[in-house]
Each structure stands twice: as structure tokens, then as C-alpha cells.
Amino acid sequence: MATRVRGTSEVMFPLVACYLRGSKGPDAFCQEHGLSRNQLTYWRRKYAASSSGSEVGAFVEVPSPQARERVLMEVEFPGGTRLRLFTPVSADFLGSVLQRVRSPSC
């Protein structure tokens, strides 16, 4: 019997993003990741709702009064997500941000 994934947004949102970026159909994706088709449908709806900004935890731009006009560094992730830095940051800080943004491999 296949093990089923119990969902939390921290686990399921990266999986849904992976599904949306991928080329596999829902049945193949669900089988590979231990999901039921109903679970995938449920979490796709939750993911879409969070993407519209209706849930807490979405990233938003917070302008800094000291921000420069020019972008110092920009990182673009697969799927189009961008991280723009207007001021210098430490390598440790940047590493921790990148680690949190990374999604699991599809």
C-alpha cells in the first residue's frame, strides 16, 4: 500500500508549484508523490488562493526609505519569482533567504 502525504501548506505548496511547472499529468504526478487526485485538487485551490494575496504568509514588497533607485543584485528563480536587493547584505543572510525560497526538486 502506498504511503499518502499528509498536507500542510509548507509541504504542499512547493509540491503544487512543482506540479504547475512540470509536464506530467495529474495522475502520474500524484502517483510519483504519494498523493490522491483529490489532495492535489484541494491544495491547488489553496495555492491559487494564497497566490492572490488572500492568505497570510505571502511575500510583498516593502519599500525602504533608504533604498537606492538602482538594483544591486537580482536573482530570478524558475517560475518567475524574483529577489531584488537594493542594499548590500551579508552572505549568511542571502544564503538563509535562498534556502527558504528554494523548492524541492520535481
DRENLUM-831932 format. One record per atom (N, C-alpha, C, O): residue number from 1; residue in three letters; atom name; x, y, z. Coordinates in Angstrom, 1 decimal. Layout:
N
   i  aa at     xx     yy     zz
 NUM ALA CA      X      Y      Z
...
This chain:
106
   i  aa at     xx     yy     zz
   1 MET  N    0.8   -1.2    0.0
   1 MET CA    0.0    0.0    0.0
   1 MET  C    0.9    1.2    0.0
   1 MET  O    1.8    1.3    0.8
   2 ALA  N    0.6    2.2   -0.8
   2 ALA CA    1.4    3.4   -1.0
   2 ALA  C    1.2    4.3    0.2
   2 ALA  O    0.1    4.4    0.7
   3 THR  N    2.2    5.0    0.7
   3 THR CA    2.1    5.9    1.7
   3 THR  C    1.6    7.2    1.2
   3 THR  O    2.0    7.7    0.2
   4 ARG  N    0.6    7.8    1.9
   4 ARG CA    0.0    9.1    1.5
   4 ARG  C    0.6   10.2    2.2
   4 ARG  O    1.0   10.1    3.4
   5 VAL  N    0.8   11.3    1.5
   5 VAL CA    1.3   12.5    2.1
   5 VAL  C    0.3   13.3    2.9
   5 VAL  O   -0.8   13.5    2.4
   6 ARG  N    0.6   13.6    4.2
   6 ARG CA   -0.4   14.5    5.0
   6 ARG  C    0.1   15.9    4.7
   6 ARG  O    1.2   16.2    4.8
   7 GLY  N   -0.9   16.7    4.4
   7 GLY CA   -0.6   18.1    3.9
   7 GLY  C   -0.6   19.2    4.9
   7 GLY  O   -1.4   19.3    5.8
   8 THR  N    0.4   20.0    4.8
   8 THR CA    0.4   21.3    5.4
   8 THR  C    0.9   22.3    4.3
   8 THR  O    1.5   21.8    3.3
   9 SER  N    0.6   23.5    4.4
   9 SER CA    0.9   24.4    3.3
   9 SER  C    2.5   24.4    3.1
   9 SER  O    2.9   24.6    1.9
  10 GLU  N    3.3   24.3    4.1
  10 GLU CA    4.7   24.2    4.0
  10 GLU  C    5.2   23.1    3.2
  10 GLU  O    6.2   23.2    2.5
  11 VAL  N    4.5   22.0    3.2
  11 VAL CA    4.8   20.8    2.4
  11 VAL  C    4.2   20.8    1.1
  11 VAL  O    4.8   20.5    0.1
  12 MET  N    2.9   21.2    1.0
  12 MET CA    2.1   21.0   -0.2
  12 MET  C    2.3   22.1   -1.2
  12 MET  O    2.3   21.9   -2.4
  13 PHE  N    2.5   23.4   -0.8
  13 PHE CA    2.7   24.5   -1.7
  13 PHE  C    3.9   24.2   -2.7
  13 PHE  O    3.8   24.5   -3.9
  14 PRO  N    5.0   23.8   -2.1
  14 PRO CA    6.1   23.5   -3.1
  14 PRO  C    5.8   22.4   -4.0
  14 PRO  O    6.2   22.4   -5.2
  15 LEU  N    5.1   21.4   -3.6
  15 LEU CA    4.7   20.3   -4.5
  15 LEU  C    3.7   20.8   -5.6
  15 LEU  O    3.9   20.4   -6.7
  16 VAL  N    2.8   21.7   -5.2
  16 VAL CA    1.8   22.2   -6.2
  16 VAL  C    2.6   23.1   -7.2
  16 VAL  O    2.4   23.0   -8.4
  17 ALA  N    3.5   23.9   -6.7
  17 ALA CA    4.4   24.7   -7.6
  17 ALA  C    5.1   23.8   -8.6
  17 ALA  O    5.3   24.1   -9.8
  18 CYS  N    5.7   22.7   -8.1
  18 CYS CA    6.4   21.7   -8.9
  18 CYS  C    5.5   21.1   -9.9
  18 CYS  O    5.9   21.0  -11.1
  19 TYR  N    4.2   20.8   -9.5
  19 TYR CA    3.3   20.2  -10.5
  19 TYR  C    2.9   21.2  -11.6
  19 TYR  O    2.9   20.9  -12.8
  20 LEU  N    2.7   22.5  -11.2
  20 LEU CA    2.4   23.5  -12.2
  20 LEU  C    3.5   23.8  -13.1
  20 LEU  O    3.2   24.2  -14.3
  21 ARG  N    4.7   23.7  -12.7
  21 ARG CA    5.9   23.9  -13.6
  21 ARG  C    6.2   22.7  -14.5
  21 ARG  O    6.8   22.9  -15.5
  22 GLY  N    5.7   21.5  -14.1
  22 GLY CA    6.1   20.3  -14.7
  22 GLY  C    5.3   20.0  -15.9
  22 GLY  O    4.3   20.7  -16.3
  23 SER  N    5.6   18.8  -16.5
  23 SER CA    4.9   18.4  -17.7
  23 SER  C    4.1   17.1  -17.5
  23 SER  O    3.4   16.6  -18.4
  24 LYS  N    4.1   16.6  -16.3
  24 LYS CA    3.4   15.4  -16.0
  24 LYS  C    1.9   15.7  -15.8
  24 LYS  O    1.5   16.8  -15.3
  25 GLY  N    1.1   14.7  -16.1
  25 GLY CA   -0.4   14.8  -15.9
  25 GLY  C   -0.6   14.6  -14.4
  25 GLY  O    0.3   14.2  -13.7
  26 PRO  N   -1.8   14.9  -14.0
  26 PRO CA   -2.1   14.8  -12.5
  26 PRO  C   -2.0   13.4  -12.0
  26 PRO  O   -1.6   13.2  -10.9
  27 ASP  N   -2.4   12.4  -12.7
  27 ASP CA   -2.4   11.0  -12.2
  27 ASP  C   -0.9   10.6  -12.0
  27 ASP  O   -0.6   10.0  -11.0
  28 ALA  N   -0.1   10.9  -13.0
  28 ALA CA    1.3   10.5  -12.9
  28 ALA  C    2.0   11.2  -11.8
  28 ALA  O    2.8   10.6  -11.0
  29 PHE  N    1.7   12.5  -11.6
  29 PHE CA    2.3   13.3  -10.6
  29 PHE  C    1.9   12.8   -9.2
  29 PHE  O    2.7   12.6   -8.3
  30 CYS  N    0.6   12.5   -9.1
  30 CYS CA    0.1   12.1   -7.8
  30 CYS  C    0.7   10.7   -7.4
  30 CYS  O    1.1   10.5   -6.2
  31 GLN  N    0.8    9.8   -8.4
  31 GLN CA    1.4    8.5   -8.1
  31 GLN  C    2.8    8.7   -7.6
  31 GLN  O    3.3    8.0   -6.7
  32 GLU  N    3.6    9.5   -8.3
  32 GLU CA    5.0    9.7   -8.0
  32 GLU  C    5.2   10.3   -6.6
  32 GLU  O    6.2   10.0   -5.9
  33 HIS  N    4.3   11.2   -6.2
  33 HIS CA    4.5   11.9   -4.9
  33 HIS  C    3.6   11.4   -3.8
  33 HIS  O    3.5   12.0   -2.7
  34 GLY  N    2.9   10.3   -4.0
  34 GLY CA    2.1    9.7   -2.9
  34 GLY  C    0.8   10.5   -2.6
  34 GLY  O    0.4   10.5   -1.4
  35 LEU  N    0.3   11.2   -3.6
  35 LEU CA   -0.9   12.0   -3.3
  35 LEU  C   -2.2   11.3   -4.0
  35 LEU  O   -2.0   10.6   -4.9
  36 SER  N   -3.3   11.6   -3.5
  36 SER CA   -4.5   11.3   -4.2
  36 SER  C   -4.9   12.4   -5.1
  36 SER  O   -4.4   13.6   -4.9
  37 ARG  N   -5.7   12.2   -6.1
  37 ARG CA   -6.1   13.2   -7.0
  37 ARG  C   -6.9   14.3   -6.3
  37 ARG  O   -6.7   15.5   -6.6
  38 ASN  N   -7.7   13.9   -5.3
  38 ASN CA   -8.4   14.9   -4.5
  38 ASN  C   -7.5   15.8   -3.7
  38 ASN  O   -7.8   17.0   -3.6
  39 GLN  N   -6.4   15.2   -3.1
  39 GLN CA   -5.5   16.1   -2.4
  39 GLN  C   -4.9   17.1   -3.3
  39 GLN  O   -4.8   18.3   -2.9
  40 LEU  N   -4.5   16.7   -4.5
  40 LEU CA   -3.8   17.7   -5.4
  40 LEU  C   -4.8   18.8   -5.8
  40 LEU  O   -4.4   19.9   -5.8
  41 THR  N   -6.1   18.4   -6.1
  41 THR CA   -7.1   19.4   -6.4
  41 THR  C   -7.3   20.4   -5.2
  41 THR  O   -7.3   21.6   -5.4
  42 TYR  N   -7.4   19.8   -4.0
  42 TYR CA   -7.6   20.7   -2.8
  42 TYR  C   -6.5   21.7   -2.7
  42 TYR  O   -6.7   22.8   -2.4
  43 TRP  N   -5.2   21.2   -2.7
  43 TRP CA   -4.1   22.0   -2.5
  43 TRP  C   -3.8   23.0   -3.6
  43 TRP  O   -3.2   24.1   -3.4
  44 ARG  N   -4.2   22.6   -4.8
  44 ARG CA   -4.1   23.6   -6.0
  44 ARG  C   -5.0   24.8   -5.7
  44 ARG  O   -4.6   25.9   -6.0
  45 ARG  N   -6.2   24.5   -5.2
  45 ARG CA   -7.1   25.6   -4.9
  45 ARG  C   -6.6   26.5   -3.7
  45 ARG  O   -6.6   27.7   -3.8
  46 LYS  N   -6.0   25.9   -2.7
  46 LYS CA   -5.4   26.6   -1.6
  46 LYS  C   -4.2   27.5   -2.1
  46 LYS  O   -4.1   28.6   -1.7
  47 TYR  N   -3.4   26.9   -3.0
  47 TYR CA   -2.3   27.6   -3.5
  47 TYR  C   -2.7   28.8   -4.4
  47 TYR  O   -2.1   29.8   -4.3
  48 ALA  N   -3.7   28.6   -5.2
  48 ALA CA   -4.2   29.7   -6.0
  48 ALA  C   -4.8   30.8   -5.1
  48 ALA  O   -4.6   32.0   -5.4
  49 ALA  N   -5.5   30.5   -4.1
  49 ALA CA   -6.0   31.5   -3.1
  49 ALA  C   -4.9   32.2   -2.5
  49 ALA  O   -5.0   33.4   -2.3
  50 SER  N   -3.8   31.5   -2.1
  50 SER CA   -2.7   32.2   -1.4
  50 SER  C   -1.9   33.1   -2.4
  50 SER  O   -1.4   34.1   -2.0
  51 SER  N   -1.9   32.7   -3.7
  51 SER CA   -1.2   33.5   -4.7
  51 SER  C   -1.9   34.8   -5.0
  51 SER  O   -1.3   35.8   -5.4
  52 SER  N   -3.2   34.8   -4.7
  52 SER CA   -3.9   36.1   -4.9
  52 SER  C   -3.8   37.0   -3.7
  52 SER  O   -4.3   38.1   -3.8
  53 GLY  N   -3.0   36.6   -2.7
  53 GLY CA   -2.7   37.5   -1.6
  53 GLY  C   -3.8   37.4   -0.5
  53 GLY  O   -3.8   38.3    0.4
  54 SER  N   -4.7   36.4   -0.6
  54 SER CA   -5.7   36.3    0.4
  54 SER  C   -5.3   35.6    1.7
  54 SER  O   -6.1   35.6    2.7
  55 GLU  N   -4.1   35.0    1.7
  55 GLU CA   -3.7   34.3    2.9
  55 GLU  C   -2.4   35.0    3.5
  55 GLU  O   -1.7   35.6    2.8
  56 VAL  N   -2.3   34.9    4.8
  56 VAL CA   -1.1   35.4    5.5
  56 VAL  C    0.1   34.6    5.0
  56 VAL  O    0.0   33.4    4.8
  57 GLY  N    1.3   35.2    4.9
  57 GLY CA    2.5   34.5    4.5
  57 GLY  C    3.0   34.8    3.1
  57 GLY  O    4.0   34.3    2.7
  58 ALA  N    2.2   35.5    2.4
  58 ALA CA    2.6   35.8    1.0
  58 ALA  C    3.7   36.9    1.1
  58 ALA  O    3.7   37.8    2.0
  59 PHE  N    4.6   36.9    0.2
  59 PHE CA    5.7   37.9    0.1
  59 PHE  C    5.1   39.1   -0.5
  59 PHE  O    4.4   39.0   -1.5
  60 VAL  N    5.5   40.2    0.0
  60 VAL CA    5.1   41.5   -0.5
  60 VAL  C    6.3   42.5   -0.5
  60 VAL  O    7.2   42.3    0.3
  61 GLU  N    6.3   43.4   -1.4
  61 GLU CA    7.4   44.4   -1.5
  61 GLU  C    7.2   45.4   -0.4
  61 GLU  O    6.1   46.0   -0.2
  62 VAL  N    8.2   45.6    0.4
  62 VAL CA    8.2   46.6    1.5
  62 VAL  C    9.2   47.7    1.1
  62 VAL  O   10.4   47.4    1.3
  63 PRO  N    8.8   48.8    0.6
  63 PRO CA    9.8   49.8    0.2
  63 PRO  C   10.6   50.4    1.4
  63 PRO  O   10.0   50.6    2.5
  64 SER  N   11.8   50.5    1.3
  64 SER CA   12.7   51.1    2.3
  64 SER  C   13.0   52.6    2.0
  64 SER  O   13.3   52.9    0.9
  65 PRO  N   12.9   53.4    3.0
  65 PRO CA   13.1   54.8    2.8
  65 PRO  C   14.6   55.1    2.3
  65 PRO  O   14.9   56.1    1.7
  66 GLN  N   15.5   54.1    2.7
  66 GLN CA   16.9   54.2    2.4
  66 GLN  C   17.3   53.5    1.1
  66 GLN  O   18.4   53.4    0.7
  67 ALA  N   16.3   52.8    0.4
  67 ALA CA   16.6   52.0   -0.7
  67 ALA  C   17.1   52.9   -1.9
  67 ALA  O   16.6   54.0   -2.1
  68 ARG  N   18.0   52.4   -2.6
  68 ARG CA   18.6   53.0   -3.7
  68 ARG  C   17.6   52.9   -4.9
  68 ARG  O   16.8   52.0   -4.9
  69 GLU  N   17.8   53.8   -5.9
  69 GLU CA   17.0   53.7   -7.1
  69 GLU  C   17.4   52.5   -7.9
  69 GLU  O   16.5   51.9   -8.6
  70 ARG  N   18.6   52.1   -7.8
  70 ARG CA   19.1   51.0   -8.7
  70 ARG  C   19.2   49.7   -7.9
  70 ARG  O   19.5   49.7   -6.7
  71 VAL  N   18.9   48.6   -8.6
  71 VAL CA   19.0   47.3   -8.1
  71 VAL  C   20.5   46.9   -8.0
  71 VAL  O   21.2   46.9   -9.0
  72 LEU  N   20.9   46.4   -6.8
  72 LEU CA   22.3   46.0   -6.6
  72 LEU  C   22.5   44.6   -7.1
  72 LEU  O   23.5   44.2   -7.7
  73 MET  N   21.5   43.7   -6.8
  73 MET CA   21.5   42.3   -7.2
  73 MET  C   20.1   41.8   -7.4
  73 MET  O   19.2   42.2   -6.7
  74 GLU  N   19.9   41.0   -8.5
  74 GLU CA   18.6   40.4   -8.7
  74 GLU  C   18.8   38.9   -9.0
  74 GLU  O   19.7   38.5   -9.8
  75 VAL  N   18.0   38.0   -8.3
  75 VAL CA   18.0   36.6   -8.5
  75 VAL  C   16.6   36.2   -9.0
  75 VAL  O   15.6   36.5   -8.4
  76 GLU  N   16.6   35.5  -10.2
  76 GLU CA   15.3   35.0  -10.7
  76 GLU  C   15.3   33.5  -10.6
  76 GLU  O   16.2   32.8  -11.1
  77 PHE  N   14.2   33.0  -10.0
  77 PHE CA   14.0   31.6   -9.8
  77 PHE  C   13.2   31.0  -10.9
  77 PHE  O   12.4   31.7  -11.5
  78 PRO  N   13.3   29.7  -11.1
  78 PRO CA   12.3   29.1  -12.1
  78 PRO  C   10.9   29.4  -11.6
  78 PRO  O   10.6   29.3  -10.5
  79 GLY  N   10.1   29.7  -12.6
  79 GLY CA    8.7   30.0  -12.3
  79 GLY  C    8.5   31.5  -12.2
  79 GLY  O    7.4   32.0  -12.1
  80 GLY  N    9.6   32.3  -12.3
  80 GLY CA    9.5   33.8  -12.4
  80 GLY  C    9.6   34.5  -11.1
  80 GLY  O    9.6   35.8  -11.2
  81 THR  N    9.7   33.9  -10.0
  81 THR CA    9.9   34.6   -8.7
  81 THR  C   11.2   35.3   -8.8
  81 THR  O   12.2   34.8   -9.2
  82 ARG  N   11.2   36.6   -8.3
  82 ARG CA   12.4   37.4   -8.3
  82 ARG  C   12.7   37.9   -6.9
  82 ARG  O   11.8   38.2   -6.1
  83 LEU  N   14.0   37.9   -6.6
  83 LEU CA   14.5   38.5   -5.4
  83 LEU  C   15.4   39.7   -5.8
  83 LEU  O   16.4   39.5   -6.4
  84 ARG  N   15.0   40.9   -5.4
  84 ARG CA   15.8   42.1   -5.7
  84 ARG  C   16.4   42.7   -4.4
  84 ARG  O   15.7   42.9   -3.4
  85 LEU  N   17.7   43.0   -4.5
  85 LEU CA   18.4   43.6   -3.4
  85 LEU  C   18.8   45.0   -3.8
  85 LEU  O   19.5   45.1   -4.8
  86 PHE  N   18.5   45.9   -3.0
  86 PHE CA   18.8   47.3   -3.3
  86 PHE  C   20.0   47.8   -2.4
  86 PHE  O   20.6   48.8   -2.7
  87 THR  N   20.3   47.1   -1.3
  87 THR CA   21.3   47.4   -0.4
  87 THR  C   22.2   46.2   -0.2
  87 THR  O   21.7   45.0   -0.3
  88 PRO  N   23.4   46.3    0.2
  88 PRO CA   24.3   45.1    0.5
  88 PRO  C   23.7   44.3    1.7
  88 PRO  O   23.2   44.9    2.6
  89 VAL  N   23.9   43.0    1.6
  89 VAL CA   23.5   42.1    2.7
  89 VAL  C   24.7   41.1    2.9
  89 VAL  O   25.5   40.9    2.0
  90 SER  N   24.7   40.5    4.0
  90 SER CA   25.8   39.5    4.3
  90 SER  C   25.5   38.2    3.5
  90 SER  O   24.4   37.9    3.1
  91 ALA  N   26.6   37.5    3.3
  91 ALA CA   26.4   36.2    2.6
  91 ALA  C   25.6   35.2    3.4
  91 ALA  O   24.8   34.4    2.8
  92 ASP  N   25.7   35.3    4.7
  92 ASP CA   24.9   34.4    5.6
  92 ASP  C   23.4   34.7    5.4
  92 ASP  O   22.6   33.8    5.3
  93 PHE  N   23.0   36.0    5.4
  93 PHE CA   21.6   36.4    5.2
  93 PHE  C   21.1   35.9    3.9
  93 PHE  O   20.0   35.4    3.8
  94 LEU  N   21.9   36.2    2.8
  94 LEU CA   21.5   35.8    1.5
  94 LEU  C   21.3   34.3    1.4
  94 LEU  O   20.3   33.8    0.8
  95 GLY  N   22.2   33.6    2.0
  95 GLY CA   22.1   32.1    2.0
  95 GLY  C   20.9   31.6    2.7
  95 GLY  O   20.2   30.7    2.2
  96 SER  N   20.5   32.2    3.8
  96 SER CA   19.3   31.8    4.5
  96 SER  C   18.1   32.1    3.7
  96 SER  O   17.1   31.3    3.8
  97 VAL  N   18.0   33.3    3.1
  97 VAL CA   16.9   33.6    2.2
  97 VAL  C   16.8   32.6    1.1
  97 VAL  O   15.7   32.1    0.8
  98 LEU  N   17.8   32.4    0.4
  98 LEU CA   17.8   31.4   -0.8
  98 LEU  C   17.4   30.0   -0.3
  98 LEU  O   16.7   29.4   -1.1
  99 GLN  N   17.8   29.6    0.8
  99 GLN CA   17.5   28.3    1.3
  99 GLN  C   16.0   28.2    1.6
  99 GLN  O   15.3   27.2    1.3
 100 ARG  N   15.4   29.3    2.1
 100 ARG CA   13.9   29.3    2.4
 100 ARG  C   13.1   29.4    1.1
 100 ARG  O   12.0   28.8    1.0
 101 VAL  N   13.6   30.0    0.0
 101 VAL CA   12.9   30.2   -1.2
 101 VAL  C   12.9   28.9   -2.1
 101 VAL  O   12.0   28.7   -2.8
 102 ARG  N   14.0   28.2   -2.0
 102 ARG CA   14.2   27.0   -2.8
 102 ARG  C   13.0   26.0   -2.6
 102 ARG  O   12.6   25.8   -1.5
 103 SER  N   12.5   25.5   -3.7
 103 SER CA   11.5   24.5   -3.7
 103 SER  C   12.1   23.1   -3.9
 103 SER  O   13.2   23.0   -4.5
 104 PRO  N   11.5   22.1   -3.4
 104 PRO CA   12.1   20.8   -3.6
 104 PRO  C   12.2   20.4   -5.1
 104 PRO  O   11.4   20.9   -5.9
 105 SER  N   13.1   19.5   -5.4
 105 SER CA   13.2   19.1   -6.8
 105 SER  C   12.0   18.4   -7.3
 105 SER  O   11.4   17.6   -6.5
 106 CYS  N   11.7   18.6   -8.5
 106 CYS CA   10.5   18.0   -9.1
 106 CYS  C   10.9   16.6   -9.5
 106 CYS  O   10.0   15.9  -10.1
